[in-house]
Amino acid sequence: MGFFTSIFQWFSGLFFSKSAEIAVVGLQASGKTSFINVITSGQWSEDVVPTVAFNFRKIRKGNVTMKIWDVAGQPKFRSMWERYCNGVDAIVFVVDSVDSEKFNTARFELHQLLSQQTLSGVPLLVLGNKNDIDGHASVKELIKQLELDKISDRPVSCYSCSMKSQHNLDIVLQWLAGRSH
C-alpha cells in the first residue's frame, strides 16, 4: 500500500463531510511545507522557503475541499500552534526522522500541544519524514522516541515517509474525493 494511500485512508476514517480542515505542525525543517506542496500540487521541490508564521492552502479534489494550515516550526512560532490547531479535524505532526538530536524537542513540543484542553480528542497523524535517507528512524522508533503510545485521548497514527515519493497521489486524492457524502 502506498504512503499517500495510507494517509488518505487514515483521513477518510475521520471525515464524513465534503470538507476537512487540518493543521500541519512540527519543528523547523521537518518537511511540513513539502508535505503540503506534494498534496496540493503533486510536486516536490528542494527549493522550499521556510514558513514564517503560517501559510494557508485550500485544495479541491472532486467534491472534497481540504483546508490546510501550515504553521511555522521555529521556536518563536510554536506558541501559535494551538491557535491554528483549534477547531481542525486533524493535526499532522511532521518530524525529521533522520535528526535524532531533535527527537526530545519534538516530543516535548508535541505533548505540550496535545495537553491543551481545546485540542482534546483531535486526531493526530505523525509523519516521520525523510525515510529515503540512511539512518532514519523507523515507525517503531518514532513511536518510542515521541512517546506516542502514551497518548490515549485521541486517535493516533504514525507513518514513515519521504515527501519526494509521490506514488499513488492522484489515486489517493480521487479516493478521498469519493468518500464525501
C-alpha positions as a LaTeX table, in Angstrom:
\begin{tabular}{lrrr}
\hline
Residue & $x$ (\AA) & $y$ (\AA) & $z$ (\AA) \\
\hline
Met1 & 0.00 & 0.00 & 0.00 \\
Gly2 & 1.40 & 3.41 & $-0.98$ \\
Phe3 & 2.23 & 6.03 & 1.59 \\
Phe4 & $-0.34$ & 8.56 & 0.39 \\
Thr5 & $-2.98$ & 5.85 & 0.15 \\
Ser6 & $-2.39$ & 5.10 & 3.82 \\
Ile7 & $-2.53$ & 8.80 & 4.72 \\
Phe8 & $-5.79$ & 9.41 & 2.96 \\
Gln9 & $-7.32$ & 6.20 & 4.23 \\
Trp10 & $-6.50$ & 7.46 & 7.70 \\
Phe11 & $-8.11$ & 10.82 & 6.90 \\
Ser12 & $-11.16$ & 9.10 & 5.39 \\
Gly13 & $-11.91$ & 7.43 & 8.69 \\
Leu14 & $-12.16$ & 10.91 & 10.22 \\
Phe15 & $-14.18$ & 12.79 & 7.65 \\
Phe16 & $-17.72$ & 12.17 & 6.54 \\
Ser17 & $-18.33$ & 15.61 & 5.08 \\
Lys18 & $-17.34$ & 17.39 & 1.91 \\
Ser19 & $-14.65$ & 19.40 & 3.63 \\
Ala20 & $-11.83$ & 18.78 & 6.04 \\
Glu21 & $-9.54$ & 21.17 & 7.86 \\
Ile22 & $-6.10$ & 20.10 & 9.06 \\
Ala23 & $-3.17$ & 21.80 & 10.78 \\
Val24 & 0.36 & 20.73 & 9.89 \\
Val25 & 2.91 & 21.41 & 12.64 \\
Gly26 & 6.38 & 20.25 & 13.62 \\
Leu27 & 9.87 & 21.57 & 14.23 \\
Gln28 & 11.55 & 23.74 & 11.61 \\
Ala29 & 12.91 & 21.96 & 8.51 \\
Ser30 & 10.96 & 18.75 & 9.19 \\
Gly31 & 9.14 & 18.82 & 5.84 \\
Lys32 & 5.75 & 20.38 & 6.65 \\
Thr33 & 5.62 & 22.70 & 3.65 \\
Ser34 & 6.98 & 19.98 & 1.36 \\
Phe35 & 4.17 & 17.67 & 2.53 \\
Ile36 & 1.58 & 20.33 & 1.73 \\
Asn37 & 3.19 & 21.11 & $-1.63$ \\
Val38 & 3.05 & 17.44 & $-2.62$ \\
Ile39 & $-0.59$ & 17.13 & $-1.56$ \\
Thr40 & $-1.71$ & 20.36 & $-3.24$ \\
Ser41 & 0.34 & 20.33 & $-6.44$ \\
Gly42 & 1.77 & 16.82 & $-6.71$ \\
Gln43 & 5.21 & 18.42 & $-6.91$ \\
Trp44 & 8.22 & 18.01 & $-4.64$ \\
Ser45 & 10.98 & 20.58 & $-4.69$ \\
Glu46 & 14.22 & 21.06 & $-2.79$ \\
Asp47 & 13.71 & 24.82 & $-3.03$ \\
Val48 & 11.26 & 25.39 & $-0.18$ \\
Val49 & 11.31 & 28.69 & 1.67 \\
Pro50 & 10.92 & 28.29 & 5.46 \\
Thr51 & 7.43 & 29.21 & 6.62 \\
Val52 & 7.14 & 32.42 & 8.63 \\
Ala53 & 4.14 & 32.35 & 10.99 \\
Phe54 & 1.74 & 30.34 & 8.81 \\
Asn55 & 0.52 & 29.60 & 5.31 \\
Phe56 & $-2.99$ & 28.58 & 4.35 \\
Arg57 & $-3.85$ & 26.35 & 1.41 \\
Lys58 & $-7.18$ & 25.18 & 0.13 \\
Ile59 & $-7.40$ & 22.31 & $-2.33$ \\
Arg60 & $-10.35$ & 20.74 & $-4.02$ \\
Lys61 & $-10.43$ & 17.26 & $-5.50$ \\
Gly62 & $-13.76$ & 16.15 & $-6.86$ \\
Asn63 & $-16.31$ & 17.44 & $-4.38$ \\
Val64 & $-14.00$ & 17.39 & $-1.34$ \\
Thr65 & $-12.32$ & 20.57 & $-0.12$ \\
Met66 & $-9.32$ & 20.40 & 2.21 \\
Lys67 & $-8.27$ & 23.48 & 4.16 \\
Ile68 & $-4.68$ & 23.15 & 5.33 \\
Trp69 & $-2.83$ & 25.31 & 7.85 \\
Asp70 & 0.98 & 25.14 & 7.54 \\
Val71 & 2.33 & 26.54 & 10.80 \\
Ala72 & 5.98 & 27.57 & 11.24 \\
Gly73 & 8.18 & 25.37 & 13.41 \\
Gln74 & 10.81 & 27.82 & 14.63 \\
Pro75 & 10.80 & 28.20 & 18.45 \\
Lys76 & 9.28 & 31.70 & 18.38 \\
Phe77 & 6.21 & 30.42 & 16.47 \\
Arg78 & 5.47 & 27.23 & 18.46 \\
Ser79 & 3.24 & 29.07 & 20.92 \\
Met80 & 0.92 & 29.74 & 17.95 \\
Trp81 & 0.38 & 26.06 & 17.17 \\
Glu82 & $-2.64$ & 25.70 & 19.45 \\
Arg83 & $-4.39$ & 28.64 & 17.78 \\
Tyr84 & $-4.14$ & 27.00 & 14.35 \\
Cys85 & $-4.94$ & 23.51 & 15.62 \\
Asn86 & $-8.07$ & 24.62 & 17.48 \\
Gly87 & $-11.18$ & 23.52 & 15.59 \\
Val88 & $-9.41$ & 21.39 & 12.97 \\
Asp89 & $-10.44$ & 17.87 & 12.01 \\
Ala90 & $-6.89$ & 16.51 & 12.44 \\
Ile91 & $-3.38$ & 17.53 & 13.46 \\
Val92 & $-0.49$ & 16.37 & 11.29 \\
Phe93 & 2.84 & 16.45 & 13.16 \\
Val94 & 5.84 & 16.16 & 10.84 \\
Val95 & 9.19 & 15.08 & 12.28 \\
Asp96 & 12.57 & 14.75 & 10.57 \\
Ser97 & 13.21 & 11.04 & 11.14 \\
Val98 & 16.93 & 11.45 & 10.45 \\
Asp99 & 17.60 & 14.21 & 13.01 \\
Ser100 & 17.53 & 12.13 & 16.20 \\
Glu101 & 19.07 & 15.02 & 18.16 \\
Lys102 & 15.74 & 16.86 & 17.83 \\
Phe103 & 13.51 & 13.96 & 18.96 \\
Asn104 & 13.44 & 15.16 & 22.59 \\
Thr105 & 12.41 & 18.65 & 21.50 \\
Ala106 & 9.83 & 17.24 & 19.08 \\
Arg107 & 8.38 & 15.02 & 21.82 \\
Phe108 & 8.21 & 17.92 & 24.28 \\
Glu109 & 6.54 & 20.28 & 21.79 \\
Leu110 & 4.07 & 17.63 & 20.60 \\
His111 & 2.97 & 16.66 & 24.10 \\
Gln112 & 2.84 & 20.33 & 25.14 \\
Leu113 & 0.48 & 20.99 & 22.22 \\
Leu114 & $-1.69$ & 17.95 & 22.88 \\
Ser115 & $-2.05$ & 18.89 & 26.56 \\
Gln116 & $-4.11$ & 21.94 & 25.58 \\
Gln117 & $-7.71$ & 21.42 & 26.66 \\
Thr118 & $-9.04$ & 22.99 & 23.45 \\
Leu119 & $-7.41$ & 20.20 & 21.42 \\
Ser120 & $-8.76$ & 17.29 & 23.43 \\
Gly121 & $-9.73$ & 14.39 & 21.19 \\
Val122 & $-8.43$ & 15.91 & 17.93 \\
Pro123 & $-6.95$ & 13.03 & 15.88 \\
Leu124 & $-3.17$ & 13.03 & 15.41 \\
Leu125 & $-1.19$ & 11.83 & 12.42 \\
Val126 & 2.61 & 11.72 & 12.89 \\
Leu127 & 4.72 & 11.65 & 9.73 \\
Gly128 & 8.35 & 10.58 & 10.11 \\
Asn129 & 9.78 & 12.33 & 7.06 \\
Lys130 & 12.98 & 11.69 & 5.11 \\
Asn131 & 12.91 & 7.87 & 5.19 \\
Asp132 & 14.85 & 7.93 & 1.90 \\
Ile133 & 17.96 & 8.92 & 3.88 \\
Asp134 & 20.18 & 6.34 & 5.59 \\
Gly135 & 19.86 & 6.28 & 9.36 \\
His136 & 16.23 & 7.39 & 9.54 \\
Ala137 & 14.14 & 6.27 & 12.50 \\
Ser138 & 11.58 & 3.54 & 11.87 \\
Val139 & 7.94 & 3.93 & 12.82 \\
Lys140 & 8.59 & 1.79 & 15.89 \\
Glu141 & 11.47 & 4.06 & 16.92 \\
Leu142 & 9.37 & 7.18 & 16.36 \\
Ile143 & 6.55 & 5.80 & 18.48 \\
Lys144 & 9.05 & 5.14 & 21.28 \\
Gln145 & 11.02 & 8.40 & 20.96 \\
Leu146 & 7.91 & 10.61 & 20.71 \\
Glu147 & 6.06 & 8.54 & 23.36 \\
Leu148 & 3.06 & 8.18 & 21.04 \\
Asp149 & 1.97 & 5.07 & 22.96 \\
Lys150 & 1.28 & 7.32 & 25.97 \\
Ile151 & $-1.35$ & 9.32 & 24.07 \\
Ser152 & $-4.73$ & 7.83 & 24.88 \\
Asp153 & $-7.22$ & 10.68 & 24.49 \\
Arg154 & $-7.37$ & 10.68 & 20.68 \\
Pro155 & $-6.80$ & 8.50 & 17.61 \\
Val156 & $-3.06$ & 8.41 & 16.75 \\
Ser157 & $-1.37$ & 7.08 & 13.62 \\
Cys158 & 2.30 & 7.17 & 12.66 \\
Tyr159 & 3.85 & 6.65 & 9.24 \\
Ser160 & 7.36 & 6.78 & 7.85 \\
Cys161 & 7.65 & 8.64 & 4.54 \\
Ser162 & 9.64 & 10.71 & 2.12 \\
Met163 & 7.97 & 13.75 & 0.61 \\
Lys164 & 9.98 & 13.00 & $-2.54$ \\
Ser165 & 7.82 & 9.92 & $-3.07$ \\
Gln166 & 4.61 & 10.84 & $-4.90$ \\
His167 & 3.47 & 7.35 & $-5.86$ \\
Asn168 & $-0.34$ & 6.95 & $-5.85$ \\
Leu169 & $-1.00$ & 10.63 & $-5.05$ \\
Asp170 & $-3.71$ & 11.07 & $-7.74$ \\
Ile171 & $-5.37$ & 7.77 & $-6.84$ \\
Val172 & $-5.37$ & 8.75 & $-3.17$ \\
Leu173 & $-6.90$ & 12.18 & $-3.81$ \\
Gln174 & $-9.57$ & 10.62 & $-6.04$ \\
Trp175 & $-10.28$ & 8.06 & $-3.35$ \\
Leu176 & $-10.67$ & 10.82 & $-0.72$ \\
Ala177 & $-13.00$ & 12.77 & $-3.02$ \\
Gly178 & $-15.12$ & 9.63 & $-3.45$ \\
Arg179 & $-15.56$ & 9.34 & 0.34 \\
Ser180 & $-17.57$ & 12.55 & 0.68 \\
His181 & $-21.30$ & 12.34 & 1.38 \\
\hline
\end{tabular}
